[in-house]
Structure formats: structure tokens, C-alpha cells
Amino acid sequence: MSVSFDQRALAQADLDGAAVGAILAEQRQAIAHRLMEGASGAEMVAAQTDLVDGLIVGRYRNAARQGGDAMMTAAFQHCCLVAIGGYGRRELSPYSDIDLMLLFRSDALKIVPDFVRQVLHPLWDVGLQVGHSVRTIPDCISLGLSDATVRTSMMEARFLTGNSPLFQEFHSIYSRKVASVAVDKYLEQKLAERRREYEKFGETVYLLEPNVKKSQGGLRDLHLLQWAGIARYQAPTIRDLSDRGILSRQDYAVVSDAREFLLRVRGLLHIHAGMAQEILSFDEQVWMAARFGFEDRPHLLAVEQFMQQYYRHTMGLHEATVRFVRRCKPRSIWARLTGWLPAARLEQHFALSGETLTVPVESRPRVLDSPALLMQLFDLARSKRVAIEPALVEDIHRHMEGLTDEGFRTPEVSRIFLNILAGPGTAATLDAMHRAHLLEKLIPVCSSVRGLMQFNQYHKYTVDEHSLLAVAKVESFAQDQGMLGEVYREIKRKDLLHLAVFLHDLGKGQEEDHSEVGRRIAEEMTARLGLDDTERRTVAFLVHRHLLMAHTAFRRDPNDEKVVLPFAREVGTPEVLRKLLALTAADIAAVGPGVLTKWKESLLIELYLRTMQEVSGEREAADAPERLKRIASEIMQQPALLGQADLTPQWVEAQVRQFPLRYAYGTSPRRIAAHLSTIGRLSSGEVLVDAEFNEALGTCEYAVVTFNDVIPGIFSKIAGVMAANGLQILDAQILTRQDGVVVDTFQVTDPDYSGAPPADRRESIGSMIVSVLRGREDIGAVVQRGTRMSALRSIGPARQGTEVRIDNETSERYTILDVFADDRQGLLYVITNAIFRQGLSVHAARISTRLDQAADVFYVTDAQGKKIEQAEQVERVRQGVWKEIEEFLGVKAA
């Protein structure tokens, strides 16, 4: 990339700030044009650095000339200008900060302040972000030894202009007295600094909107590798490290490719934003994908293809950095001592050295060429709960391309793989095999889903990371003290479960539905492993129907036999049901932090218990009555019910039995006690509201207790009050007891407060709910008065079409409305109000917000309590609800 400019013209034009600004803008535009036309990231940073070099050097020389003989002498005999930090590395993006150091001898002390002003002020005037320091060589030594950040910036110092011998003197002394001393301490400081950046900017490579500089796998990982190389080996570039054999050729290629890719991405980000933009937002990802030449395919968006490439580069860079820095770090005294001791031999080809499993040098060629021995290595590490030596993992990674897939298709390899899948330690072992690129030899599709993002805000991780995390989640159920733990521990063939959990989403990224593709992957994999027909069918079913249980539990009523019986028929046996519950819960938990809520868990467990009665032939769960007694006993001990003299376990149990089973299992005893206490105070026509803040979740629960005949449209009106007050509804449940008591609960966040909303805020909202439900205020007026309905909720990348489906087959008593729509503040009110305006009553609801998409289900009847079954009425309701949602979203999007 060639961007020419006249350095002499820059120096002369410097007398006129406007002219300098014009030249700078023109050259920036030329660099931007070339980058947009396909120039490389390396060419871009070189051109940008050359441009700034020319401007600054010209200004330095011009300032020296203007200052007279004394200043000219000082500038070129006693001073020099030095680029440090990223500018010193020659890695300037279009709007990067510029760090300068004026190095001077004490002879020039008097003229330095004025000279610095003459050099820097014009640079600031044309909009360059220039930071500067003024130091002598002793200053540099002192600061470098006391401050790791300053030490780092001067390790990358580059001479610009002035007295070259002065710079050479500085560089020689600094390298000897600072850059190469106390290296162990320095590396620990830089690693701690990088860990803090991970905490702030993302501890996983697979962030939805990564910071290209500071997130894990970003350019800062490359810088860390370079700083470690300078400090430990006095090698200033990754090329030097590679030429000297310190950085492997494979890692050099990975790091170089990642550097080029990230520099180009960062340059394009700066150009597109017109500023120093480092966040690769959803909008920027879509724009960037087009710049890199990706196009949408039927099964894969352009942006997903681009981000897959992004994640592959950042993961490769991060892993190479971790390997290199680990080699640079000092070994502990214990590690050195154990290193002198002979390693304990294990099974002929392996050796255990301390907490590390390795392969002796004489056995390494044989192990690296043998798929069975490689599998044995990973299985041994799993069973001994030790790590494989990092250098050996690198060797395995490098060796993988030379091994054929057929070598992994043997009975011995299959036997060991099933042993790994049986656990414990399956997730960690699969992760290690994936990082070594060995897993894709066993399951070839792992290669195509490596780093494959899912362009929505529901999934927090790429397909491969989600799959590995799901295995870790399902293994964690072994320590769970609740129902999930009980079920997991009862599962006999955990190898089949873990295999299905890992495979369940690997069909993504294909043109066909991922569940169908996944079924074929499962069938091929189980046949290759030599499983019998029953085992193959089990794994294939779990993969193919891995969404069945969540959809049934979250969108349908398990108390309805028309729901439970078809589900039970598909599942077939108690053992498959146990596996499906474990897989479903792990899948949801692996979507992102906090996605598997206690409420969702209780819905899954309720469906599990109902279904187990069918598939096991036991019409009632054996421990259900005893479990309710235990729950009732716990409820009686809660503060809300203590001191009530006439309270008996029988009364509490009778009250709880009036609710659906999921309420007892999915609601904490403390909250049930609060609800029962409120019910005890309830009289005809009254509305009571109980609000509580959950510190752990950062949410408020509003529980509204009344009778179902207090006013039509109770649920809709409560949702309207919430929307008018700016509350964001995360979850909501309608519970109508057999005696007509309604307990509607809403889990909400209050954006006006970072912590617990004050008591008067909660009381104000509660009073408004009471006023509306008692008919004192009109909900339309409340919503009209509220200013919050216009507030947008950021939903991420893409507008998806609204769907309203009507199901009259599943339930005998109710018509079911399934609503899928982009989530917005106030959406739930709009949906429920639309249903109310159609003359329908909501008897039960399942509300689920997936950050960018609402997937809500409503059980409704007409004014006579009957299903809506006439075709014209069904279509009128569907169209009416759909139209109101679309109008609402259309207004908000405008």
C-alpha cells in the first residue's frame, strides 16, 4: 500500500494549521480508500504510521529552525524524539492515540519546555490525540524499574528524529538495566494486568460484541506475547521469535494471520465510525461482513461466516499466546525439583511428572502417530485428573494434519472414546481434545462448527463452546442436591447422555434444520462407535428431539393429558426420560448465565414427574405426597406465617394443593408463605400486592393476589401498569386456584435503579395496580399518561417477523395462542390487551423472553368460557392480535 506525501510540504504547511489539517485529512482519506478497496491491515498501519511520522518529524525540524541556533543545536545534539507504545510498534490505526517521548540531556533543560510546546501544539490543533512525556535517560531507567506500564511502553521505543546517538545510548542502557532485569516479576505484573482486562472486556473469546483490542483473543494478547518475547528473549518481533526457533512455525503462522486480520478489522472500525472505535457491535459485524466479501447463504448469514472467521483467529491467537507465555514464566521451586526426579512411568508410553502427564522423548514419535495411543493419553489425563504437558499438546496439534480420519475408526479408539464419555471429567477432556484439533478426527463436523456464532442475543456462545459447556453443565448435576441431581445420578449410561449432549447442536450451520442434520450425525457417530440398535436409537432420539421437552414444558400445560400422553409416547422409557431432562436442563443452562432459572427448572421437573407416571406405569409419583408434606412443613417455618396460632400443616398443605404442582416445586417456601399470608388477609373484591426485591438476581417480584371475578382482563391490566412505569418484564405467571383466588407474579427489572428500588417506588406501583383492578383508574389513561412505552429496548441484530399461531388440538378446554415477536418495552401489555380486545379471557400463560425474542403462550377462552373453534373466529383472533403487535413494533422501529 503506497500513500505518498511530501514531508517538506508538511513541514512548511505546518505554519498554517488549516493547511496541515487539510493534508492530514486528504492522506487519511487515501488510506481509508485503499483499505476499503482491499489493502491489508499491515499495509494500513504502515501507511498510517508513515503519515504521522512525516507530520511529526516535519514539525520537529520546523520548530527547531524557528527557534534559532540555540534551539537547533539542542534539538539535534542534545534531544531526540521517540515513538513509544503502539506508535513505537508502528501499529497506528486511523484514529489511534499517539505516544511521544522527548529524550534530552541535561544541557538542553532550559529550552525543552518551549520546544515541546512548539512541536506539540500544532499537532493538537489538527486533531491528533498526542500524549507525551519529557525524560532524561536516568528518568527512563527509574520509571521503567518502578512502573510496569511505563517499562512496557519504552521497551517498544522507536527513534524518529533528533540526536541518533542519544537514542542508541538510551536503548543500550535501557535494554541492559530495565528490559532484561526482574523478568519474572514483570511477566507476573503483565499477566495480572491482562487478567483484569479479561474481567472488564470479556473472559471468553466468544463474546457477542467483542473489543478487538482488549477482549480475550484481541490485539492485546498479541502485545502480551511480544512483550514477553522482548523481556525473556530480547526478541523485538514475532518474526525474530520464529527465526530463532522460540515461537513454533505453526504458532507464528497463526499469530501472523490473526494480527493481519485484527489490524484490518480495527482499521475498518475506525474508518466506519470516524473515531477510535474498538467494539465490534452487531451493526458493525453486519457492515464488516460485507467489507470482507461474505454473502448470505440459505443456511448461514454473511455475518455468521465473518464472525466464525473472527473467532477462529482470536482463539488461535489466544491459545498461541497462552502457550508462549507459559513457557516464558518461571517454574516454581517444586516444579524444578520434581523435574530433576525421574518421571513415574504409566502404561509403558506415558509418564507423570508432578501434576503433568507427558510422553517421554523416546516414545513421542510412536504416540503421535498412533490414534489409539493419543486417545489413551487423553483418557489417562482424565482418570488421573491431571493436565497434559502444554508442549505435548502443541506437538499433537501440529501432528493432526498428518493423521488420517480412518485411523480413528478402529474398535480400540471407539472403546477409549466411550470410556472418556462415561466420565467423570468428560467435559474437560473433550475441551482439551478440541483445542488439540483431535476431536474433529472423531467427529468431523466439529471442524465446521468451530467458532460458529449464532447471530442473536439468546445464545451467548458459539456452537462449539455451547456444546462443550453443555457437557460441563450436565456433569455438574452430579453435585446438585435437587431433583436434577437425583435424576442425573440415576442415569445408568452416562456415556450415551454425554455424547447426545455434545452432539445436540452440531447440525447448525447447514441448510437443513439442525435437528434433522443432528440426527444423521448421531446415527453415523453411534454406528461408528459400535453401539447396538437400542443405544443408537436413544442417542439419535435425544439429539433429534432435544427441543421437545423445553417446548412442551414452557409452552403447554402438563396437567392436560393431551399434552402428557403424546410426549410420553415419544419418550418411551424412564431411562430416556431421565436423559432428556438432563440434556434439556444442561442445554438451557449452557445458553448463558442465569438462563436456567428456578422457575424454568420447576416447569421441566413438573413435566418430568407427570410423564414418569405414564412411562413407568405408576399413575402417581411415589414420593409426591411425602414431598408436599415436606414442603408444607418448610412453609410453616417461614417468618411470614410464624405466630399464627390457628395454623396447621394440614391447612398449609391444603392451600398448596389448590395450586398447580409446579407452583409448589418451583417457588421458594419463603415466597409461598408470603403468598399464603396475603391470601389469608384477602376479602371479596379486594386486591393485594406484595413486592419483594431479589438481591441475588437484581429483580423485583410483584405478586398480585385477588379473585378472578374482580375485573375482566386482570393480567393485561397489570402488564399495562408495569409498562407505564417503565418496568421490564422478564417472566410472568398466571395461577388461578380451584377456589377462584388468583396469584399473578411478575419478575421485573426497574431501569431507574441500579439496586433495590426504594420502598415508596414499589408501594406506588402496587397502589396503581390496586387502583386499576378496583376500577378507580382506566388502564388506557394510565398507559397514555406513562412516558415509558416509547422507550426502546435494545434487541440486537435483526428484526424478525411476528408470528401468532393458534392451537386447538393440544387442550380439551382451552385455545392456545403462541406468540413470537421481537421484544420491546410494553410488548406483554400490547399482546394481552389485544387478546382482551378480542373478547377472550386468559386462564394461564407461559411468558419467556429470550433477550431479543418474546416466545409467549396464552391459554384462552371466549366470554362463555369455551374454546374458539370456528374457522372465521380463529382467523379473526390471529389477525387481530398479529396486527396490534406489528403496529406497536412498527411505531417503535420508526
N, C-alpha and C positions, 0 to 999 in steps of 0.2 A: 504494500500500500504506500503510495508516494503522495505526500501532501507537501508541496513546495511553498516556501516563504522566504522573503528577503530579510535576513537578520539585521542588516544595516538599515533597511527601511523601518523595521520595528524600533530600532534604537532612536532613529530620527523622529519618527512619528510619536515617540513617547513624549515629546514635548507638547503634543496635542492629545489630551486624553480621549477625545472623541475619535480621533484617527486610530489610536491604538485599539479602542473598543471595536471599531469597525473591522479592523484587520482580524482581531480575535474572533469576532462573530463570523466573519467570512470563512476563516480557516476551520472553525468548529463545524460550520455547515458543510464544508467539503468533507471533513472526516465523517460526519454523520451520514452524508450521502453515500460515501464509499462503503460504510458499514451496512447500510440498508441494502446496498447492491450486492452484498455477499462477502465483503472483506472479512478477514479473520479477526478474532479477538486480539491476537498478538500484534497484528498489524495496526489495529486501532489504538492500543495502549502505547505502542511505539510512536505512532504519529502524534498522539495527544501529548506525550512526554516531550517529543522533539519541539512541538509548537511552544509549549510552556518554557522549555529550556531556552529557545531562541528569544522569547519575550523577556525572560528574567536576566539572561546574560546580557542582552542588549541594554536593559535598564541599568544593570550594574555598571557597565562600561560607560554609559552616558552620564550616570550620576558621578562617576569618578572624574570624567572630563570636566563636567560643570563645576566641580569643587575646587579646581585649581591644582597646582603642582603638589601641594601637601597631601591633598586627598588622593590624587592619582598615585603618589608614591605609597601611601598607606594601603590603598585598595589592592595593589599588585605586588607589594613587597611584605606587608605585614598582615594581610587579611586574605581570606578566600571564602567563597560562597559554596555551601554544601547542601545537596538534596538529601533528606533523610526520610525514614518511614516508607510508605508506598511510593512516594515520588522518587526516593532513592532506589527502589526496586525497578523503576521505570514501568510502573503499573497504573498509570493515571487513566481513569475513565473520564468521560467528558465533563463531569461536574464534581470530580474528586477534590478533596481538600489537598492543599499543597503545603508541605512542611519544609521550612528552610532553616539552616543554621549558619550564622556568620561566625566563622572561626577567626580569631585575631590574636596577635601578640600584644603584650602589654604596652609596647611602643605606640600602638595606634589607639590607645584607650580614649584619648580626648576627642578624636574625630568620629569615633564609632557611632554614638547616638544620632548625630546629624546625618551621617552617611546612611544609616539604616532607614531613617525617615525618607531620604531622597530615593532610596531603592524601592521601598515597600508601598508608600502612599499611592503612587500611580497604579500599582497592581491592584490595590483595594478599590481604587476609583473605577476600574474597568470591571469590577465584579468578581475577581478571583478570590477564592477563600484561602488566604495565605496565613498560616501560623508560623511563627518564627521564634528563634532563640539566639542569644548572643553569648558566646563562650570562648574561653581560652582552653588550651589543651588540659591544664590541671583541673579546670571546671568539668571538662568532659570525663576525666578519669574519676573524679569524686562523685559526680552524679551517676555515672554508669555503675559504680560499685554499690550505690545506695538505693537505686530505683530501677526495678526490672524493666519497666516500660521505657524509660529513657535509654537504658542499656540496649534494648532491642532496636530502638529507632536509629541509634548511632552505629549499630552493627551493620546496617544497610546503607551507610553513608556513601554518597557519590559526589565526586568533585564536579563543580560547574564552571567556576571561573575564579580568577584572582591568583594568589601565590600557590602554585602547584607543590613546591617543596614543603610548604607548611602543611598541606593536606597529607602528603606522604608521611611526614613526621607524625601527625596525629594518627593516621591509620596504623602505622607500625607500633606506636606506643599503646594505642587502644586495643589492638589485637592481642598484644602480649600481656597487658596489665588488667584488662577487663574481659574481653570477649572469650578468652580461653581459661579464665580462672573461676573457681567455685561453680563449675558447670552443673554439678548435681543439684545444688540449691537453686540455681537459675531455672533448670528444667522443671523442678517441682513448682516453682512460682508460676511459670508459664502454663503448666498443666492445670493448676488451681484456677488461674485466670480464665482458661478456656472452659473449665467445668462451670464456672459462674456464667459464662456466656451461653453455654448449653441450657442452663436453668432458665435464663432470661429469653433466649431466642429459639429454643426448641431442642429437646434431648433425643429426638429421633430424626433421621434423615428424611422420613416420610411425612413432613408437615404439609398441610393443605396449602398454606401460603408462606413458603419459606423465605427467610432472609438470605439472599445469595452470598452475602459476605460472612455473616456471623452464625447462622444456623448450623447444625451438625452437617458435615459434608460440604460446607461452603468454603469460600476462598480462605477464610481464616484457618481452616485445617491445613491447607497448603502452606500458609505462612508459618504455622507451628512446625511443620516438617522442615521448612527451610531454616528457621531459627535454631532448631535442634541440630541440624546439619552444620551450621556455622559454628555453634558453640562446641559441639563434640568433635567435629572433624575438620573445622576451618575450611569447609567447602561452601562457597557462597551461592551456588545454584544447584538445582536438581540435576542438571547435566553433569556438573562436577561430581556429584554423589554417584551417579550412574557410571561415569567413566572410571571412577576409582573402585567400582565394584561394591560400594557401600549400599547403594539402592539397586535392587534387582532390575534386570532389563524389563521384566513384566510389569513391576510396580512403576518403573519410570514411564512406560508407555501409558499406563492407567492414569498416573498423575498428570502427565503432559496433556493427554486428551481432555481430562477434566478441567485443567487450567484453561485450555483454549475455549472449551465450551462455556465455562462460567464467565470468563472475561467478555466473551461476545454477548452473553445474556445480560451481564451487568451494563455493558456499553449501550445496548439497545434499551434497557430500562431507563438509563439516564436520558437518552435522546427522546424517548417517548414522553417522559414526564417533564422534561425541561428542567430537571433538578437532580440532586443526588438521591435517587430512588433506589432502595435496596430490597424492598419487599416485592416478591413475585405474587401479586394478588391474582384472584380469579380472572379479573378482566385483563390483566397483563398477560396471563397464561394464554388466553384465547388469542390475543394480539400476537404474542410471541410465536405461537404455533404456526401462524400464517407466515411470519417472517422466516421461519426455518423450513418452510415449504411443505408442511404437513397438510393433508386434506382429510376430511371426514370419510370414514368408510362405513358400510352398513352396520358393522359390529363394533366400531372403535372410533371415537371422536378424534379429530386432529389434536385437540388439546390433551387428550389422554395419551396419544402417541408421543407428543412432545414431553409431557411430564414423566413418562416412562423413561425416556432418554435422560431427562434431568436427574431422576432418582438413581439411575444406573451409574451415571458419572459421579454423583455425590456419594453414593455408597462405596464405589470403588476408591474414591479419594479418601474417604474417612477410614476405610479398612487399611489402606496402604499407610496412612498417617499413623494409625494406631500401632501397626506392626513396626514401623520405623522408630517411632518414639519409644516403644517398649524396649527396643534394642539399645537405644541411647541412654535409657535410665540406668542408674546404678543398681547392682544386685545387693540384696541385704547380706549381712554377715552370715546369717544362717544359710541363705541360698548358696553363698560361696563355699561354706563349709561342706554342705551336702553335695555340692558339685565336685568336690575332691574325693568324696566317698564313692565307691562303686555302686552303680545303679542296680536296684533289685530287678532281676530278670523275671518276666511274666510270659508264660506260654511261648517260649522259645524266641519269638521275634520282637518282643516288646520289653521295655524297661521303665521302671517307676523311679523317678528322681525327685525326691521331696513330694510336692503336690502336683507334679507334672509327669504326664505319660509321654514317652518318646520311643523312637526306634533307633537302636544303635547303628552307627555308620555302616558297619559291615552288612547289616540286614536291610538297610533302607532301599537299595535298588529292587530287591525282591518284593518288599512290601508295596512299594509304589507301583509296581507292575501287576499286582495281584488284587483284583476287586474283592475277593473273599477276605484277604488279609487286611485290606483297608476297612472293610465293614467290621472285621473283628476288632480293629483298633478303636473305632468309634464306640462299639458296644462295650469294650473293656473300660474305656473312659467313663461311660455312663454307669456301669456297675460299680466302679471304684470311686465314682463321684469326684473325678479329677479332670483337669484341663489337659488338652493335647498341647505339646510344645509349639509355640507360635511359629517358629522357623519350619517345623514339620508341616504345619497347616499350609504355609506358603508353598512348600515343596509339593504338597498334594494338589493345591490349586493349579500350580504350573503344569503338573503332570496330567491333569484331567483330559486335556485335549488329545493326548496321545492314546487314551484308553477307549476302546470301542464300547458301544452300548451293549453289544452281545455278551461281553464279559461279565455283565451284571445280571444276566438272565439265567443264572445257574441255581440249582436247588440249595446249594450251600449259602449263597448270597441271600436267597429268599428266607432261609431259615434264620439267619442272623438279623435280617431286617425285621422280621416278625418279633424276634426277641427284643429288639430296640423298641418296637411299637408297644410291646406289652408293658414297658416301664418298670419301675418309676424312672424319671429323668428323660422321658421321651422328647418333650418339647426342646430342652436344651440341646439334646443330641441332634435332632432334626435341624435346629438352627445352625449348629456347628457344621453339619454336612452341607447345608445350603450355602453357607459362607465359603466353604471349600469348593463349591460347584460340583459336589459329588451327588447331591440329591437328585439333580436333573438326569443323571445317568440311570437312576432307578425309576424316576417319574419324569419323563422328558418334558411334559408340559410346564414343569417348574421354570424352565428357561424362558418361556414366552410370558409368564406372569411376573417374572422378576421385575420389581419396580413399577408394576402396572397400577396406576391410580384409578380411583372411581370418582368421576367428576361430580361430586355432590358433597354436602356438608354432613351427611349422615355417617358415612364411613370416614373414620379418621386416619385409616392406614391403607397402604397399598394391598393388593390381593395377597401377595406372598407373606407380608408381615402380618396381615389379619389372620391368615391361615395358621401361621406359627403361633401367634398369640392365642388363638382359639384352643390349640392343643395345650398350651400352658394354663389357660383358664380351666379347661376340663380336668387337668391333673390337679389343680388347686382345690377342686371339690373334695379331694381325699381328706382335707383338713376341715372341711365345712361341718359345723355341728348341727345344721338344719336338715331339711328334707333332701336337698340336693346332695349333701354329703352321704346321707343314708342310701340314696339311690345309687350314687356312683360306687360306693363300697360294695353294693350287692351285685354289680355287673361282673359277670364271670370272664368274658373275653374282652379285656380292655384293649388288646391289640386291634381288634376289629373296630372298636369305638374310636380309638385314636387315629386309625387310618381314615375312617369316614370323616372325622372332624377335619383332618388335614386336607382331604380331597374336596370338601363340600363346595368350595368356591373356585376351584381351579379351572372350571369351564368358562370363566369370564374372559372377555376379550375376543370371543368368537362370534360369528354371525348368528348362530342359533342360540336359543335360550340356554343360559349357563347350566341350568339344572339338567337339561337333556344331554348337553355335552358332558357334564359331570358324571352322569350315569354311565356313559360309554367309557370314560376314563376309569371309573371304578370297576366296570366289568373287565376291562383289559388288565388292570392292575391286579385284581384278585385272581384272575386266571394265571397270570404270570407268577404269582406267589404260590400257586398250587393249592389254593383253598378249595374246599368241597362246595357242592352246589348250594347248600343252605347258607354257608358263610358268604358266598358270593352274592346271593340274593339279599342278605342282610345289609352288607356294605353298600350295594347298589341302591337299595331302597333308601337307606339313610342319606345318601348323597343326593339322589334324585328328588326326594321329598323332604329335604332339610328345612324348608319353609312352612311345611304343613302345620306343625304344632303351634308355631307362633301365630300364623294366620288364624287358626281355629281358636286359640286361647284369647287372642287380642281383639278378634272381630266377631266372635259368636258366643252364645250362652251355653256353657257346658251342662247346665241343668236341663237343657232340651234334649230329649232322646234322639231327635232327628239330627242333632249335631254330633252327639257322642257315638251313636251306633255306626255311622259311616266311617268316622275317624278310627274307631276300634277295629272295624273290618280291615281297613288299610294297614294298620299297625300289626295286627295278628297275634302277637305273643307278648307276654310280660317282659321278656328279656329285650325284645326290640323296643318296647315302650320305654324301658329304662334308658336304653341307649339314645333314643330320640329325645327324651327330656334333657339328658346331659349334653347332647350335641346342641340342642336349641338354646339352652341357657348359656353355654360357652360361646356360641356364635354371637349372641346378642352382647354378652359381656366384652367380647373382643372387638366390637364396633368402635368403642371409645369409652373413656372414663365416665362412670355413672350411668351408662345406658341401661344396664340391667338393674332397674330399680326394684325395691322390695315389692311394690305393687305388681310389676310385671312378673316377678318371680312367683308371687302368690297366684296369679292367673294361670301360669303354666302348671303349678302344682295342683290347683283345683281340677284342671282338665286331666292331669295325670291320675289323680285319685279316682275321678269319675270313670275314666277309661279302664283303669286297672280292675275295677269291679266287673267290667264286661269281658276283658281278655283273660282274666284269671278264673272267671266263673263264680266269683264271690260278689254277690249283689251289694254288700255293704263292706266298706273298708273295716277290717277287724278292729283297728285301734281308733277309728273316728270318734265313737262316743267317749272313750277314755281321753282322747286328745282334747275334746271340747271341755271335759271336766277340768283338765289341767289348765286350759286357757281361762276358764271361768274362775278358777282358784287364783290365778295370777292377777286377773282383773280386780278381784276383791281387795287385793293388797295395794292397789294404786291410790295415791293421795286424793284423787277426785271423789272416791267412794268411801274413804275411811271416815268413821264417825257416824255413819248412817245405821241407826240401831236396828231397823227392820230389814236390813239387807241379808239375804241368804244366798248360798251358792246356787240353789235351785232357781231363785228368781233371776240371777245373773245369767245362768245357762239358758233359761227360757227366753230371756231377752235376746241373747246372741243367736239362738236358733231361729229367731224371726228374720235374721239377715241371711243373704246367700252365704254359702260356705266360704267363699273366697274372702269375705269380709273378716271372718274370724281368723283365718290363716294369714292374711296379708296386712292386717292392721295391728299396730303395737297394742299390747294390753293397756298401756297408759292412755292412748288415744280412744280406745273403745270405752274405757272408764269415763273419760271426759264426755263422750257422746251419750253414754247411758245416764250420766248425771244431768245432762241437758234435757234428755228425753223425760227424765223424772220430773222436771220442772215445767214441761210443756202442757199447755191447756188448749182447748179448742180455739182455732182461729189465730193462734199465736205463732210468731216466727222468732226463733232464737238463733243467734250467730255466735260461734266460738272460733276465735282466731289465735293461731299459735305460730311462732317463728321457729324454724328448724335450723339451728346454728350450723350443724354439720353440712347440710345441703344448701344453706343460704336461701331457703324458700319459706314462704308462709303457707299454712294450710287454713283455709276458711271452710268451716263446717256449718252448713245451714240446715237446721232441724225444724220441720214444720209438718203439717198434714197435707196429703196430696190434693185435697179439695180447697186449699186456701185461696188459690187463684190459678187460672189456666196459664200454661207456659212458664212454670216455675224456673226450670233450668235455663231457658232462654233469657229470662229477665235477670237472673243472677249473672249470667255471662255478659249481659249488656252493662250492668253496673261495673263489673271488672274492667271491661274495655273502656268505659267512660273515664275511669280513674287511672288509666294507663298501665294496668297490671298485665303482665304477660302470663297467660295460662299455659302451664306445662303439662298438666294432667287434670282430669276431672272424672268423677264417678257419680252416677245416679244410683241410689239404693232406696228402694221402696219396700218397706217391710209388709208382712202379711196383714198387720193391723192398720195400714194406711199411713204410718209415720215415714216421712221422707228424710233421709240424711244425704244431702248432696255435698260432696267435698271437692274443693278446688286447690290444686297445688300451683302457686303462682310466684313470680318474682316481681319485685317492686323497683323499677329502674331509678326511682327518685332517691333511693337509699342504698348505700354500699353494704350496710349491715342490716340489723333488725330495724324495721320501720318502727317509729315511736308508737306508744300505746294509743295516743289520740288519733293517729292515722288509721290504725286498724279499727278503732271504735267508729270513726267517721264512715269508713266503708261498710262496716257491719250495720250501722244505723241506716245508711242509704238502702242496703238490701232489704232491711225490715220495712222501710217506708214504701219501697216499690212493691214488695209482695203483699203488704197490707192494703194496697190500692191508694195510698196517700199521694204518691207521685207516679207520673206516667213515664214508663221506661223510654219512650221515644223522646220525651223532653229531656230526660237525664242524658241520653246519648247525644242529643243535639247540643246540649249545654257543655258536654265534655269536649275538650280540645284534643284529646289523645288519639281519637280514631284516625287522624290524619298522619300520625307518626308511623313512619315505615320501620319495619323490622328487616334488617339485612338478611337476605336469604341465600346469597351466594351466586352461583354461576349462571343459572339458566331458568327461564320462565317455562314451566311445564303446564300442559293443558289440564283444566279441571275435569274431573270425572265424577259423575253421580250414577251409581248402579243400584238397582232395586232387586232384592232377592225375596221371593215369596215361597221358595221351596224349603228353606232350612228350618223355619219355625212354624209351628202349628198356629200360634196365637198372634204373632207379630209380623209386620212387614219390616224388612231390614234395609236401611239405606246405608250404602258405603260411599263415603265422600273422600276424594283425593284432590288436594289443591295446594298451591303454593301458600305457605304460612304467612300471615300478616297479623299485625296487631288488630284485635277485634274480629278475627275470622270466625271464631266459635260462635260469637253472638249473631253474626250475619247468617251462619248456617242454621242455627236453632231458631232464629226469628223467621227465616224463610220457611222452615218446617211448620212453625206455629201458624204462619200466614196461609199455609195450605190447609189449615183446619185439622192438623194432626197433633197427637199427644206423644211425647217422648216418654217411654217407660224404662228404658235402660240405654246406656251409652258406653262406648269404649273410645276414649279420646287418646290419640297418640300423635305427638309432634316429633318429627324427625328432623328438627332444626330447620330444614328447608322445605319440608313437605308435611302437611297435615294428612293423617290417614284416620278418619273418624267414622265410627259406626253408630247408628241410632236404631233402636227398636221402637217402632211407632204403630199407632192405631189411629182410626178416624174418630170422629166425635162420639160414635156409638160403641167405641171400644173394639171395633172389628178391623181386620186386615183390609188394605186397599188392593183389590184384585181385578177390577175392571180395567181392561187394557187402556181405555182413554184416560181414566183417572191416574193410572200408573205413569203414563207418559206425561200427563199434565204436571204431576208432582215432580217427576225427574227434571223436566224442562224448567219448571218454576224455580226449583232450588238451584239448579245449574246457572240459570240466568242471573239470579241475585248475587251469586258468588262471583261470576265473571264481571258483572258490573262493578262490584266492590273492588275486585283486583284491578280492573281496568282503570278505575278512577285513581287508585293508589299508584299505579305504574305510570300514569300520565305526568 
